[in-house]
Amino acid sequence: MEKIAFEVDDRVAKARKEAPAEKRRDIATKMNIRITRELFDYDKQGFEQYLEQLRNNMAERGLTQEILDDILAEG
């Protein structure tokens, strides 16, 4: 994965800096999914393949399937 930067208001930036590491990871995952949806016109099968790849990458970093399911359910 590659890091990108984008601007947010000062309040959001401060809250993100003060959030626990797990919350920051959850937010990053949600943002990745949202940006992907905005930038690419995936069909359902293509998007499911992308999510599977994302799940594998996140599992390697310690994010479990249960946590990913919770994140996706919230989105």
PDB file of N, CA, C, O and CB in Angstrom:
ATOM      1  N   MET A   1       0.837  -1.181   0.000  1.00  0.00           N
ATOM      2  CA  MET A   1       0.000   0.000   0.000  1.00  0.00           C
ATOM      3  C   MET A   1       0.876   1.236   0.000  1.00  0.00           C
ATOM      4  O   MET A   1       2.030   1.211   0.427  1.00  0.00           O
ATOM      5  CB  MET A   1      -0.949   0.003   1.205  1.00  0.00           C
ATOM      6  N   GLU A   2       0.300   2.303  -0.486  1.00  0.00           N
ATOM      7  CA  GLU A   2       1.010   3.574  -0.551  1.00  0.00           C
ATOM      8  C   GLU A   2       0.245   4.621   0.252  1.00  0.00           C
ATOM      9  O   GLU A   2      -0.985   4.612   0.290  1.00  0.00           O
ATOM     10  CB  GLU A   2       1.191   4.033  -2.022  1.00  0.00           C
ATOM     11  N   LYS A   3       0.982   5.517   0.889  1.00  0.00           N
ATOM     12  CA  LYS A   3       0.345   6.585   1.659  1.00  0.00           C
ATOM     13  C   LYS A   3       0.030   7.753   0.742  1.00  0.00           C
ATOM     14  O   LYS A   3       0.802   8.067  -0.165  1.00  0.00           O
ATOM     15  CB  LYS A   3       1.249   7.042   2.830  1.00  0.00           C
ATOM     16  N   ILE A   4      -1.113   8.400   0.981  1.00  0.00           N
ATOM     17  CA  ILE A   4      -1.477   9.641   0.315  1.00  0.00           C
ATOM     18  C   ILE A   4      -1.875  10.635   1.384  1.00  0.00           C
ATOM     19  O   ILE A   4      -2.163  10.250   2.517  1.00  0.00           O
ATOM     20  CB  ILE A   4      -2.627   9.426  -0.719  1.00  0.00           C
ATOM     21  N   ALA A   5      -1.894  11.899   1.040  1.00  0.00           N
ATOM     22  CA  ALA A   5      -2.284  12.941   1.988  1.00  0.00           C
ATOM     23  C   ALA A   5      -3.386  13.782   1.365  1.00  0.00           C
ATOM     24  O   ALA A   5      -3.391  14.026   0.158  1.00  0.00           O
ATOM     25  CB  ALA A   5      -1.067  13.829   2.385  1.00  0.00           C
ATOM     26  N   PHE A   6      -4.317  14.221   2.198  1.00  0.00           N
ATOM     27  CA  PHE A   6      -5.334  15.152   1.741  1.00  0.00           C
ATOM     28  C   PHE A   6      -5.692  16.066   2.899  1.00  0.00           C
ATOM     29  O   PHE A   6      -5.460  15.734   4.061  1.00  0.00           O
ATOM     30  CB  PHE A   6      -6.589  14.405   1.203  1.00  0.00           C
ATOM     31  N   GLU A   7      -6.259  17.221   2.571  1.00  0.00           N
ATOM     32  CA  GLU A   7      -6.544  18.231   3.571  1.00  0.00           C
ATOM     33  C   GLU A   7      -7.879  17.968   4.267  1.00  0.00           C
ATOM     34  O   GLU A   7      -8.860  17.568   3.640  1.00  0.00           O
ATOM     35  CB  GLU A   7      -6.549  19.609   2.933  1.00  0.00           C
ATOM     36  N   VAL A   8      -7.888  18.201   5.573  1.00  0.00           N
ATOM     37  CA  VAL A   8      -9.102  18.161   6.382  1.00  0.00           C
ATOM     38  C   VAL A   8      -9.073  19.397   7.276  1.00  0.00           C
ATOM     39  O   VAL A   8      -8.035  20.043   7.417  1.00  0.00           O
ATOM     40  CB  VAL A   8      -9.203  16.823   7.233  1.00  0.00           C
ATOM     41  N   ASP A   9     -10.213  19.721   7.876  1.00  0.00           N
ATOM     42  CA  ASP A   9     -10.198  20.888   8.749  1.00  0.00           C
ATOM     43  C   ASP A   9      -9.408  20.581  10.020  1.00  0.00           C
ATOM     44  O   ASP A   9      -9.157  19.421  10.350  1.00  0.00           O
ATOM     45  CB  ASP A   9     -11.637  21.326   9.096  1.00  0.00           C
ATOM     46  N   ASP A  10      -9.027  21.636  10.719  1.00  0.00           N
ATOM     47  CA  ASP A  10      -8.154  21.510  11.895  1.00  0.00           C
ATOM     48  C   ASP A  10      -8.748  20.603  12.972  1.00  0.00           C
ATOM     49  O   ASP A  10      -8.024  19.833  13.603  1.00  0.00           O
ATOM     50  CB  ASP A  10      -7.881  22.885  12.486  1.00  0.00           C
ATOM     51  N   ARG A  11     -10.044  20.689  13.183  1.00  0.00           N
ATOM     52  CA  ARG A  11     -10.711  19.878  14.208  1.00  0.00           C
ATOM     53  C   ARG A  11     -10.584  18.390  13.906  1.00  0.00           C
ATOM     54  O   ARG A  11     -10.317  17.588  14.800  1.00  0.00           O
ATOM     55  CB  ARG A  11     -12.188  20.262  14.316  1.00  0.00           C
ATOM     56  N   VAL A  12     -10.779  18.030  12.643  1.00  0.00           N
ATOM     57  CA  VAL A  12     -10.668  16.633  12.230  1.00  0.00           C
ATOM     58  C   VAL A  12      -9.225  16.154  12.391  1.00  0.00           C
ATOM     59  O   VAL A  12      -8.987  15.058  12.899  1.00  0.00           O
ATOM     60  CB  VAL A  12     -11.138  16.457  10.764  1.00  0.00           C
ATOM     61  N   ALA A  13      -8.275  16.963  11.965  1.00  0.00           N
ATOM     62  CA  ALA A  13      -6.865  16.587  12.066  1.00  0.00           C
ATOM     63  C   ALA A  13      -6.461  16.351  13.524  1.00  0.00           C
ATOM     64  O   ALA A  13      -5.760  15.388  13.832  1.00  0.00           O
ATOM     65  CB  ALA A  13      -5.978  17.676  11.440  1.00  0.00           C
ATOM     66  N   LYS A  14      -6.903  17.225  14.403  1.00  0.00           N
ATOM     67  CA  LYS A  14      -6.570  17.089  15.829  1.00  0.00           C
ATOM     68  C   LYS A  14      -7.192  15.820  16.411  1.00  0.00           C
ATOM     69  O   LYS A  14      -6.529  15.078  17.136  1.00  0.00           O
ATOM     70  CB  LYS A  14      -7.053  18.327  16.620  1.00  0.00           C
ATOM     71  N   ALA A  15      -8.462  15.572  16.096  1.00  0.00           N
ATOM     72  CA  ALA A  15      -9.141  14.384  16.619  1.00  0.00           C
ATOM     73  C   ALA A  15      -8.480  13.113  16.110  1.00  0.00           C
ATOM     74  O   ALA A  15      -8.349  12.144  16.858  1.00  0.00           O
ATOM     75  CB  ALA A  15     -10.622  14.397  16.231  1.00  0.00           C
ATOM     76  N   ARG A  16      -8.065  13.100  14.854  1.00  0.00           N
ATOM     77  CA  ARG A  16      -7.411  11.926  14.288  1.00  0.00           C
ATOM     78  C   ARG A  16      -6.067  11.663  14.982  1.00  0.00           C
ATOM     79  O   ARG A  16      -5.734  10.517  15.285  1.00  0.00           O
ATOM     80  CB  ARG A  16      -7.203  12.109  12.770  1.00  0.00           C
ATOM     81  N   LYS A  17      -5.309  12.719  15.229  1.00  0.00           N
ATOM     82  CA  LYS A  17      -4.019  12.572  15.909  1.00  0.00           C
ATOM     83  C   LYS A  17      -4.185  12.018  17.323  1.00  0.00           C
ATOM     84  O   LYS A  17      -3.329  11.283  17.816  1.00  0.00           O
ATOM     85  CB  LYS A  17      -3.294  13.917  15.962  1.00  0.00           C
ATOM     86  N   GLU A  18      -5.282  12.375  17.963  1.00  0.00           N
ATOM     87  CA  GLU A  18      -5.516  11.953  19.344  1.00  0.00           C
ATOM     88  C   GLU A  18      -6.217  10.602  19.448  1.00  0.00           C
ATOM     89  O   GLU A  18      -6.309  10.039  20.539  1.00  0.00           O
ATOM     90  CB  GLU A  18      -6.331  12.995  20.061  1.00  0.00           C
ATOM     91  N   ALA A  19      -6.707  10.081  18.341  1.00  0.00           N
ATOM     92  CA  ALA A  19      -7.434   8.809  18.349  1.00  0.00           C
ATOM     93  C   ALA A  19      -6.480   7.641  18.575  1.00  0.00           C
ATOM     94  O   ALA A  19      -5.311   7.712  18.195  1.00  0.00           O
ATOM     95  CB  ALA A  19      -8.202   8.617  17.029  1.00  0.00           C
ATOM     96  N   PRO A  20      -6.968   6.573  19.187  1.00  0.00           N
ATOM     97  CA  PRO A  20      -6.143   5.374  19.363  1.00  0.00           C
ATOM     98  C   PRO A  20      -5.757   4.772  18.000  1.00  0.00           C
ATOM     99  O   PRO A  20      -6.440   4.992  16.999  1.00  0.00           O
ATOM    100  CB  PRO A  20      -6.898   4.324  20.221  1.00  0.00           C
ATOM    101  N   ALA A  21      -4.670   4.022  17.979  1.00  0.00           N
ATOM    102  CA  ALA A  21      -4.161   3.434  16.737  1.00  0.00           C
ATOM    103  C   ALA A  21      -5.214   2.574  16.043  1.00  0.00           C
ATOM    104  O   ALA A  21      -5.324   2.614  14.817  1.00  0.00           O
ATOM    105  CB  ALA A  21      -2.918   2.598  17.024  1.00  0.00           C
ATOM    106  N   GLU A  22      -5.982   1.804  16.795  1.00  0.00           N
ATOM    107  CA  GLU A  22      -7.002   0.942  16.182  1.00  0.00           C
ATOM    108  C   GLU A  22      -8.062   1.779  15.468  1.00  0.00           C
ATOM    109  O   GLU A  22      -8.495   1.430  14.370  1.00  0.00           O
ATOM    110  CB  GLU A  22      -7.666   0.046  17.250  1.00  0.00           C
ATOM    111  N   LYS A  23      -8.473   2.865  16.082  1.00  0.00           N
ATOM    112  CA  LYS A  23      -9.470   3.752  15.466  1.00  0.00           C
ATOM    113  C   LYS A  23      -8.906   4.372  14.191  1.00  0.00           C
ATOM    114  O   LYS A  23      -9.618   4.482  13.193  1.00  0.00           O
ATOM    115  CB  LYS A  23      -9.906   4.864  16.456  1.00  0.00           C
ATOM    116  N   ARG A  24      -7.633   4.778  14.211  1.00  0.00           N
ATOM    117  CA  ARG A  24      -7.008   5.349  13.014  1.00  0.00           C
ATOM    118  C   ARG A  24      -6.949   4.327  11.890  1.00  0.00           C
ATOM    119  O   ARG A  24      -7.171   4.674  10.730  1.00  0.00           O
ATOM    120  CB  ARG A  24      -5.598   5.856  13.333  1.00  0.00           C
ATOM    121  N   ARG A  25      -6.652   3.063  12.218  1.00  0.00           N
ATOM    122  CA  ARG A  25      -6.635   2.001  11.201  1.00  0.00           C
ATOM    123  C   ARG A  25      -8.026   1.777  10.624  1.00  0.00           C
ATOM    124  O   ARG A  25      -8.188   1.617   9.414  1.00  0.00           O
ATOM    125  CB  ARG A  25      -6.098   0.688  11.800  1.00  0.00           C
ATOM    126  N   ASP A  26      -9.029   1.769  11.498  1.00  0.00           N
ATOM    127  CA  ASP A  26     -10.407   1.595  11.032  1.00  0.00           C
ATOM    128  C   ASP A  26     -10.798   2.716  10.072  1.00  0.00           C
ATOM    129  O   ASP A  26     -11.392   2.463   9.024  1.00  0.00           O
ATOM    130  CB  ASP A  26     -11.380   1.555  12.226  1.00  0.00           C
ATOM    131  N   ILE A  27     -10.468   3.935  10.428  1.00  0.00           N
ATOM    132  CA  ILE A  27     -10.786   5.084   9.582  1.00  0.00           C
ATOM    133  C   ILE A  27     -10.050   4.978   8.253  1.00  0.00           C
ATOM    134  O   ILE A  27     -10.632   5.249   7.202  1.00  0.00           O
ATOM    135  CB  ILE A  27     -10.422   6.402  10.294  1.00  0.00           C
ATOM    136  N   ALA A  28      -8.782   4.590   8.285  1.00  0.00           N
ATOM    137  CA  ALA A  28      -8.007   4.455   7.047  1.00  0.00           C
ATOM    138  C   ALA A  28      -8.636   3.418   6.119  1.00  0.00           C
ATOM    139  O   ALA A  28      -8.689   3.617   4.906  1.00  0.00           O
ATOM    140  CB  ALA A  28      -6.551   4.066   7.363  1.00  0.00           C
ATOM    141  N   THR A  29      -9.105   2.330   6.680  1.00  0.00           N
ATOM    142  CA  THR A  29      -9.748   1.283   5.881  1.00  0.00           C
ATOM    143  C   THR A  29     -11.029   1.809   5.253  1.00  0.00           C
ATOM    144  O   THR A  29     -11.275   1.599   4.065  1.00  0.00           O
ATOM    145  CB  THR A  29     -10.048   0.042   6.745  1.00  0.00           C
ATOM    146  N   LYS A  30     -11.844   2.492   6.046  1.00  0.00           N
ATOM    147  CA  LYS A  30     -13.083   3.068   5.522  1.00  0.00           C
ATOM    148  C   LYS A  30     -12.798   4.079   4.415  1.00  0.00           C
ATOM    149  O   LYS A  30     -13.483   4.104   3.393  1.00  0.00           O
ATOM    150  CB  LYS A  30     -13.878   3.735   6.650  1.00  0.00           C
ATOM    151  N   MET A  31     -11.786   4.908   4.627  1.00  0.00           N
ATOM    152  CA  MET A  31     -11.436   5.908   3.610  1.00  0.00           C
ATOM    153  C   MET A  31     -10.956   5.236   2.338  1.00  0.00           C
ATOM    154  O   MET A  31     -11.285   5.684   1.240  1.00  0.00           O
ATOM    155  CB  MET A  31     -10.357   6.865   4.137  1.00  0.00           C
ATOM    156  N   ASN A  32     -10.188   4.177   2.470  1.00  0.00           N
ATOM    157  CA  ASN A  32      -9.699   3.450   1.298  1.00  0.00           C
ATOM    158  C   ASN A  32     -10.874   2.916   0.483  1.00  0.00           C
ATOM    159  O   ASN A  32     -10.884   3.020  -0.744  1.00  0.00           O
ATOM    160  CB  ASN A  32      -8.767   2.290   1.724  1.00  0.00           C
ATOM    161  N   ILE A  33     -11.841   2.357   1.158  1.00  0.00           N
ATOM    162  CA  ILE A  33     -13.019   1.827   0.466  1.00  0.00           C
ATOM    163  C   ILE A  33     -13.793   2.962  -0.195  1.00  0.00           C
ATOM    164  O   ILE A  33     -14.191   2.848  -1.354  1.00  0.00           O
ATOM    165  CB  ILE A  33     -13.930   1.054   1.449  1.00  0.00           C
ATOM    166  N   ARG A  34     -14.007   4.043   0.525  1.00  0.00           N
ATOM    167  CA  ARG A  34     -14.775   5.168  -0.020  1.00  0.00           C
ATOM    168  C   ARG A  34     -14.078   5.798  -1.223  1.00  0.00           C
ATOM    169  O   ARG A  34     -14.722   6.088  -2.232  1.00  0.00           O
ATOM    170  CB  ARG A  34     -15.001   6.226   1.060  1.00  0.00           C
ATOM    171  N   ILE A  35     -12.778   6.010  -1.122  1.00  0.00           N
ATOM    172  CA  ILE A  35     -12.032   6.601  -2.236  1.00  0.00           C
ATOM    173  C   ILE A  35     -12.065   5.684  -3.440  1.00  0.00           C
ATOM    174  O   ILE A  35     -12.206   6.140  -4.574  1.00  0.00           O
ATOM    175  CB  ILE A  35     -10.580   6.889  -1.829  1.00  0.00           C
ATOM    176  N   THR A  36     -11.934   4.397  -3.194  1.00  0.00           N
ATOM    177  CA  THR A  36     -12.004   3.428  -4.291  1.00  0.00           C
ATOM    178  C   THR A  36     -13.339   3.522  -5.011  1.00  0.00           C
ATOM    179  O   THR A  36     -13.388   3.534  -6.241  1.00  0.00           O
ATOM    180  CB  THR A  36     -11.788   2.002  -3.767  1.00  0.00           C
ATOM    181  N   ARG A  37     -14.410   3.589  -4.254  1.00  0.00           N
ATOM    182  CA  ARG A  37     -15.748   3.697  -4.859  1.00  0.00           C
ATOM    183  C   ARG A  37     -15.877   4.979  -5.678  1.00  0.00           C
ATOM    184  O   ARG A  37     -16.502   4.977  -6.738  1.00  0.00           O
ATOM    185  CB  ARG A  37     -16.839   3.658  -3.768  1.00  0.00           C
ATOM    186  N   GLU A  38     -15.295   6.061  -5.198  1.00  0.00           N
ATOM    187  CA  GLU A  38     -15.381   7.343  -5.885  1.00  0.00           C
ATOM    188  C   GLU A  38     -14.531   7.387  -7.162  1.00  0.00           C
ATOM    189  O   GLU A  38     -14.934   7.981  -8.161  1.00  0.00           O
ATOM    190  CB  GLU A  38     -14.954   8.452  -4.948  1.00  0.00           C
ATOM    191  N   LEU A  39     -13.362   6.760  -7.120  1.00  0.00           N
ATOM    192  CA  LEU A  39     -12.420   6.882  -8.232  1.00  0.00           C
ATOM    193  C   LEU A  39     -12.610   5.849  -9.335  1.00  0.00           C
ATOM    194  O   LEU A  39     -12.259   6.104 -10.487  1.00  0.00           O
ATOM    195  CB  LEU A  39     -11.034   6.782  -7.715  1.00  0.00           C
ATOM    196  N   PHE A  40     -13.157   4.696  -8.997  1.00  0.00           N
ATOM    197  CA  PHE A  40     -13.245   3.610  -9.969  1.00  0.00           C
ATOM    198  C   PHE A  40     -14.679   3.169 -10.155  1.00  0.00           C
ATOM    199  O   PHE A  40     -15.478   3.176  -9.219  1.00  0.00           O
ATOM    200  CB  PHE A  40     -12.388   2.430  -9.537  1.00  0.00           C
ATOM    201  N   ASP A  41     -14.984   2.790 -11.361  1.00  0.00           N
ATOM    202  CA  ASP A  41     -16.321   2.301 -11.679  1.00  0.00           C
ATOM    203  C   ASP A  41     -16.267   0.781 -11.713  1.00  0.00           C
ATOM    204  O   ASP A  41     -16.237   0.168 -12.780  1.00  0.00           O
ATOM    205  CB  ASP A  41     -16.838   2.882 -13.042  1.00  0.00           C
ATOM    206  N   TYR A  42     -16.254   0.181 -10.520  1.00  0.00           N
ATOM    207  CA  TYR A  42     -16.175  -1.270 -10.436  1.00  0.00           C
ATOM    208  C   TYR A  42     -17.544  -1.899 -10.620  1.00  0.00           C
ATOM    209  O   TYR A  42     -18.547  -1.378 -10.133  1.00  0.00           O
ATOM    210  CB  TYR A  42     -15.576  -1.696  -9.103  1.00  0.00           C
ATOM    211  N   ASP A  43     -17.579  -3.005 -11.315  1.00  0.00           N
ATOM    212  CA  ASP A  43     -18.781  -3.807 -11.259  1.00  0.00           C
ATOM    213  C   ASP A  43     -18.735  -4.577  -9.942  1.00  0.00           C
ATOM    214  O   ASP A  43     -17.704  -4.585  -9.268  1.00  0.00           O
ATOM    215  CB  ASP A  43     -18.899  -4.770 -12.500  1.00  0.00           C
ATOM    216  N   LYS A  44     -19.823  -5.213  -9.574  1.00  0.00           N
ATOM    217  CA  LYS A  44     -19.890  -5.875  -8.266  1.00  0.00           C
ATOM    218  C   LYS A  44     -18.788  -6.917  -8.107  1.00  0.00           C
ATOM    219  O   LYS A  44     -18.139  -6.975  -7.063  1.00  0.00           O
ATOM    220  CB  LYS A  44     -21.256  -6.535  -8.074  1.00  0.00           C
ATOM    221  N   GLN A  45     -18.572  -7.738  -9.128  1.00  0.00           N
ATOM    222  CA  GLN A  45     -17.551  -8.780  -9.037  1.00  0.00           C
ATOM    223  C   GLN A  45     -16.158  -8.168  -8.893  1.00  0.00           C
ATOM    224  O   GLN A  45     -15.358  -8.636  -8.082  1.00  0.00           O
ATOM    225  CB  GLN A  45     -17.605  -9.690 -10.273  1.00  0.00           C
ATOM    226  N   GLY A  46     -15.867  -7.143  -9.660  1.00  0.00           N
ATOM    227  CA  GLY A  46     -14.565  -6.486  -9.562  1.00  0.00           C
ATOM    228  C   GLY A  46     -14.339  -5.863  -8.192  1.00  0.00           C
ATOM    229  O   GLY A  46     -13.245  -5.939  -7.633  1.00  0.00           O
ATOM    230  N   PHE A  47     -15.393  -5.245  -7.658  1.00  0.00           N
ATOM    231  CA  PHE A  47     -15.264  -4.632  -6.342  1.00  0.00           C
ATOM    232  C   PHE A  47     -15.086  -5.687  -5.264  1.00  0.00           C
ATOM    233  O   PHE A  47     -14.323  -5.480  -4.320  1.00  0.00           O
ATOM    234  CB  PHE A  47     -16.481  -3.770  -6.034  1.00  0.00           C
ATOM    235  N   GLU A  48     -15.781  -6.821  -5.387  1.00  0.00           N
ATOM    236  CA  GLU A  48     -15.608  -7.908  -4.422  1.00  0.00           C
ATOM    237  C   GLU A  48     -14.189  -8.469  -4.474  1.00  0.00           C
ATOM    238  O   GLU A  48     -13.627  -8.824  -3.439  1.00  0.00           O
ATOM    239  CB  GLU A  48     -16.625  -9.025  -4.687  1.00  0.00           C
ATOM    240  N   GLN A  49     -13.610  -8.552  -5.666  1.00  0.00           N
ATOM    241  CA  GLN A  49     -12.224  -9.011  -5.783  1.00  0.00           C
ATOM    242  C   GLN A  49     -11.281  -8.018  -5.105  1.00  0.00           C
ATOM    243  O   GLN A  49     -10.342  -8.411  -4.412  1.00  0.00           O
ATOM    244  CB  GLN A  49     -11.832  -9.197  -7.272  1.00  0.00           C
ATOM    245  N   TYR A  50     -11.546  -6.719  -5.314  1.00  0.00           N
ATOM    246  CA  TYR A  50     -10.734  -5.704  -4.664  1.00  0.00           C
ATOM    247  C   TYR A  50     -10.833  -5.823  -3.141  1.00  0.00           C
ATOM    248  O   TYR A  50      -9.821  -5.740  -2.444  1.00  0.00           O
ATOM    249  CB  TYR A  50     -11.165  -4.305  -5.122  1.00  0.00           C
ATOM    250  N   LEU A  51     -12.049  -6.017  -2.625  1.00  0.00           N
ATOM    251  CA  LEU A  51     -12.227  -6.157  -1.177  1.00  0.00           C
ATOM    252  C   LEU A  51     -11.498  -7.379  -0.642  1.00  0.00           C
ATOM    253  O   LEU A  51     -10.921  -7.327   0.444  1.00  0.00           O
ATOM    254  CB  LEU A  51     -13.710  -6.246  -0.830  1.00  0.00           C
ATOM    255  N   GLU A  52     -11.516  -8.467  -1.381  1.00  0.00           N
ATOM    256  CA  GLU A  52     -10.792  -9.665  -0.958  1.00  0.00           C
ATOM    257  C   GLU A  52      -9.296  -9.381  -0.843  1.00  0.00           C
ATOM    258  O   GLU A  52      -8.646  -9.804   0.113  1.00  0.00           O
ATOM    259  CB  GLU A  52     -11.039 -10.819  -1.945  1.00  0.00           C
ATOM    260  N   GLN A  53      -8.759  -8.661  -1.827  1.00  0.00           N
ATOM    261  CA  GLN A  53      -7.346  -8.278  -1.779  1.00  0.00           C
ATOM    262  C   GLN A  53      -7.090  -7.370  -0.571  1.00  0.00           C
ATOM    263  O   GLN A  53      -6.091  -7.529   0.131  1.00  0.00           O
ATOM    264  CB  GLN A  53      -6.926  -7.563  -3.096  1.00  0.00           C
ATOM    265  N   LEU A  54      -7.988  -6.429  -0.337  1.00  0.00           N
ATOM    266  CA  LEU A  54      -7.845  -5.529   0.806  1.00  0.00           C
ATOM    267  C   LEU A  54      -7.909  -6.310   2.115  1.00  0.00           C
ATOM    268  O   LEU A  54      -7.124  -6.049   3.027  1.00  0.00           O
ATOM    269  CB  LEU A  54      -8.937  -4.443   0.778  1.00  0.00           C
ATOM    270  N   ARG A  55      -8.839  -7.272   2.220  1.00  0.00           N
ATOM    271  CA  ARG A  55      -8.931  -8.103   3.430  1.00  0.00           C
ATOM    272  C   ARG A  55      -7.616  -8.834   3.683  1.00  0.00           C
ATOM    273  O   ARG A  55      -7.133  -8.883   4.815  1.00  0.00           O
ATOM    274  CB  ARG A  55     -10.087  -9.120   3.304  1.00  0.00           C
ATOM    275  N   ASN A  56      -7.046  -9.397   2.635  1.00  0.00           N
ATOM    276  CA  ASN A  56      -5.776 -10.115   2.785  1.00  0.00           C
ATOM    277  C   ASN A  56      -4.674  -9.186   3.255  1.00  0.00           C
ATOM    278  O   ASN A  56      -3.895  -9.543   4.139  1.00  0.00           O
ATOM    279  CB  ASN A  56      -5.373 -10.773   1.468  1.00  0.00           C
ATOM    280  N   ASN A  57      -4.601  -7.997   2.672  1.00  0.00           N
ATOM    281  CA  ASN A  57      -3.578  -7.022   3.084  1.00  0.00           C
ATOM    282  C   ASN A  57      -3.764  -6.609   4.536  1.00  0.00           C
ATOM    283  O   ASN A  57      -2.795  -6.512   5.288  1.00  0.00           O
ATOM    284  CB  ASN A  57      -3.623  -5.781   2.181  1.00  0.00           C
ATOM    285  N   MET A  58      -5.000  -6.369   4.924  1.00  0.00           N
ATOM    286  CA  MET A  58      -5.273  -5.948   6.297  1.00  0.00           C
ATOM    287  C   MET A  58      -5.028  -7.091   7.289  1.00  0.00           C
ATOM    288  O   MET A  58      -4.546  -6.850   8.396  1.00  0.00           O
ATOM    289  CB  MET A  58      -6.719  -5.445   6.419  1.00  0.00           C
ATOM    290  N   ALA A  59      -5.350  -8.320   6.908  1.00  0.00           N
ATOM    291  CA  ALA A  59      -5.094  -9.467   7.778  1.00  0.00           C
ATOM    292  C   ALA A  59      -3.597  -9.600   8.048  1.00  0.00           C
ATOM    293  O   ALA A  59      -3.191  -9.940   9.159  1.00  0.00           O
ATOM    294  CB  ALA A  59      -5.644 -10.766   7.146  1.00  0.00           C
ATOM    295  N   GLU A  60      -2.793  -9.336   7.048  1.00  0.00           N
ATOM    296  CA  GLU A  60      -1.340  -9.375   7.229  1.00  0.00           C
ATOM    297  C   GLU A  60      -0.881  -8.335   8.240  1.00  0.00           C
ATOM    298  O   GLU A  60       0.161  -8.495   8.875  1.00  0.00           O
ATOM    299  CB  GLU A  60      -0.629  -9.151   5.893  1.00  0.00           C
ATOM    300  N   ARG A  61      -1.662  -7.269   8.388  1.00  0.00           N
ATOM    301  CA  ARG A  61      -1.327  -6.192   9.326  1.00  0.00           C
ATOM    302  C   ARG A  61      -2.049  -6.351  10.667  1.00  0.00           C
ATOM    303  O   ARG A  61      -1.973  -5.469  11.522  1.00  0.00           O
ATOM    304  CB  ARG A  61      -1.677  -4.838   8.711  1.00  0.00           C
ATOM    305  N   GLY A  62      -2.755  -7.485  10.852  1.00  0.00           N
ATOM    306  CA  GLY A  62      -3.389  -7.762  12.127  1.00  0.00           C
ATOM    307  C   GLY A  62      -4.860  -7.389  12.227  1.00  0.00           C
ATOM    308  O   GLY A  62      -5.470  -7.568  13.281  1.00  0.00           O
ATOM    309  N   LEU A  63      -5.436  -6.876  11.155  1.00  0.00           N
ATOM    310  CA  LEU A  63      -6.844  -6.528  11.156  1.00  0.00           C
ATOM    311  C   LEU A  63      -7.638  -7.776  10.800  1.00  0.00           C
ATOM    312  O   LEU A  63      -7.508  -8.293   9.690  1.00  0.00           O
ATOM    313  CB  LEU A  63      -7.143  -5.362  10.166  1.00  0.00           C
ATOM    314  N   THR A  64      -8.451  -8.264  11.716  1.00  0.00           N
ATOM    315  CA  THR A  64      -9.151  -9.540  11.528  1.00  0.00           C
ATOM    316  C   THR A  64     -10.372  -9.397  10.628  1.00  0.00           C
ATOM    317  O   THR A  64     -10.842  -8.289  10.370  1.00  0.00           O
ATOM    318  CB  THR A  64      -9.573 -10.109  12.874  1.00  0.00           C
ATOM    319  N   GLN A  65     -10.879 -10.537  10.153  1.00  0.00           N
ATOM    320  CA  GLN A  65     -12.085 -10.554   9.332  1.00  0.00           C
ATOM    321  C   GLN A  65     -13.269  -9.982  10.108  1.00  0.00           C
ATOM    322  O   GLN A  65     -14.106  -9.278   9.544  1.00  0.00           O
ATOM    323  CB  GLN A  65     -12.397 -11.984   8.858  1.00  0.00           C
ATOM    324  N   GLU A  66     -13.335 -10.286  11.395  1.00  0.00           N
ATOM    325  CA  GLU A  66     -14.434  -9.772  12.220  1.00  0.00           C
ATOM    326  C   GLU A  66     -14.427  -8.237  12.248  1.00  0.00           C
ATOM    327  O   GLU A  66     -15.477  -7.610  12.111  1.00  0.00           O
ATOM    328  CB  GLU A  66     -14.333 -10.333  13.658  1.00  0.00           C
ATOM    329  N   ILE A  67     -13.264  -7.643  12.424  1.00  0.00           N
ATOM    330  CA  ILE A  67     -13.149  -6.183  12.441  1.00  0.00           C
ATOM    331  C   ILE A  67     -13.520  -5.624  11.074  1.00  0.00           C
ATOM    332  O   ILE A  67     -14.236  -4.626  10.994  1.00  0.00           O
ATOM    333  CB  ILE A  67     -11.715  -5.745  12.837  1.00  0.00           C
ATOM    334  N   LEU A  68     -13.047  -6.245  10.001  1.00  0.00           N
ATOM    335  CA  LEU A  68     -13.394  -5.786   8.654  1.00  0.00           C
ATOM    336  C   LEU A  68     -14.904  -5.865   8.428  1.00  0.00           C
ATOM    337  O   LEU A  68     -15.487  -4.947   7.852  1.00  0.00           O
ATOM    338  CB  LEU A  68     -12.652  -6.623   7.590  1.00  0.00           C
ATOM    339  N   ASP A  69     -15.539  -6.935   8.868  1.00  0.00           N
ATOM    340  CA  ASP A  69     -16.995  -7.054   8.720  1.00  0.00           C
ATOM    341  C   ASP A  69     -17.710  -5.935   9.468  1.00  0.00           C
ATOM    342  O   ASP A  69     -18.679  -5.370   8.960  1.00  0.00           O
ATOM    343  CB  ASP A  69     -17.479  -8.424   9.230  1.00  0.00           C
ATOM    344  N   ASP A  70     -17.244  -5.615  10.660  1.00  0.00           N
ATOM    345  CA  ASP A  70     -17.845  -4.515  11.433  1.00  0.00           C
ATOM    346  C   ASP A  70     -17.690  -3.183  10.696  1.00  0.00           C
ATOM    347  O   ASP A  70     -18.630  -2.390  10.639  1.00  0.00           O
ATOM    348  CB  ASP A  70     -17.199  -4.421  12.836  1.00  0.00           C
ATOM    349  N   ILE A  71     -16.521  -2.944  10.142  1.00  0.00           N
ATOM    350  CA  ILE A  71     -16.265  -1.710   9.402  1.00  0.00           C
ATOM    351  C   ILE A  71     -17.179  -1.623   8.186  1.00  0.00           C
ATOM    352  O   ILE A  71     -17.791  -0.583   7.942  1.00  0.00           O
ATOM    353  CB  ILE A  71     -14.788  -1.630   8.970  1.00  0.00           C
ATOM    354  N   LEU A  72     -17.274  -2.693   7.433  1.00  0.00           N
ATOM    355  CA  LEU A  72     -18.110  -2.697   6.246  1.00  0.00           C
ATOM    356  C   LEU A  72     -19.585  -2.544   6.598  1.00  0.00           C
ATOM    357  O   LEU A  72     -20.335  -1.909   5.857  1.00  0.00           O
ATOM    358  CB  LEU A  72     -17.892  -3.972   5.459  1.00  0.00           C
ATOM    359  N   ALA A  73     -20.005  -3.117   7.715  1.00  0.00           N
ATOM    360  CA  ALA A  73     -21.397  -2.994   8.144  1.00  0.00           C
ATOM    361  C   ALA A  73     -21.742  -1.560   8.525  1.00  0.00           C
ATOM    362  O   ALA A  73     -22.875  -1.120   8.330  1.00  0.00           O
ATOM    363  CB  ALA A  73     -21.670  -3.923   9.319  1.00  0.00           C
ATOM    364  N   GLU A  74     -20.768  -0.830   9.070  1.00  0.00           N
ATOM    365  CA  GLU A  74     -20.986   0.557   9.463  1.00  0.00           C
ATOM    366  C   GLU A  74     -21.070   1.478   8.252  1.00  0.00           C
ATOM    367  O   GLU A  74     -21.783   2.481   8.280  1.00  0.00           O
ATOM    368  CB  GLU A  74     -19.874   1.019  10.391  1.00  0.00           C
ATOM    369  N   GLY A  75     -20.331   1.134   7.174  1.00  0.00           N
ATOM    370  CA  GLY A  75     -20.236   1.987   5.992  1.00  0.00           C
ATOM    371  C   GLY A  75     -21.487   2.039   5.247  1.00  0.00           C
ATOM    372  O   GLY A  75     -21.567   2.718   4.223  1.00  0.00           O
TER     373      GLY A  75
END
